[in-house]
Amino acid sequence: MNGYFDIPSDLQHSYGGLIAVHLQEALVPVLVGLLLALPIGLLCVHFEWLYPPLLWTSTVLYAVPSIAFFVVLIDYTGLTQLTVMIPLCLYSLVVLVPAVVDGIRSVPEETNAAASAMGIGLARRYLQVQLPIAVPAITAGLRVAVASSISLVSVGALIGNQGGLGNLLTTAQLYHRPRLAVTSVVTTALLAIVIDALLVLLRRVLTPWEPPSARAAHGSGATTAAPSARTPDGVS
């Protein structure tokens, strides 16, 4: 394994440090995106006219190349992790907002009516009734958003070594060490697989009432949905 984990000192991180930076830059934007998508999704369900323009706007933003975002943001955020994470947060919204909307819409009307009859207010109903039922749909969206974010972090290597494991790709080319490129690609893929497995486990913990057959259906549904939300050609 000599050469695969021998990280040049100019990257200022060990192998483990690069993994930590990569996960931070990938997961924090998705978490922020989820916190934004939860209230936005609720608004889109209650005000249906709001959903098409919001979806169109997020889709347009998803199609903007990340390098273009970097050029605009560098003047304000500099060559920092924030410059990488802001576009990733915006990209996550195109997946997470529809996931939240679909999840809330999947709640049976009888359930909403029963909650209203019991005097449960809108906010409490959303948190205690609708969101738990929407967990499978939201988790499926999270799986796609996280996989996309983990892969796109590497683009940050173009601005001051802010690409986590992606920094190894540019270093491999600079020092003519292709093994570092292999380390970058393989580790990034493994991170995506591990985080995806953890999200599946989280869904099972949060939805203990679901039968195994339903869980399998949700899992295959997320896998099928992933290609449709893959990074467009314009994002680089």
Salt bridges, closest charged atoms under 4 A:
ASP6 OD2 - ARG177 NH2 3.83
ASP196 OD1 - ARG143 NE 2.70
GLU210 OE2 - HIS218 NE2 2.76
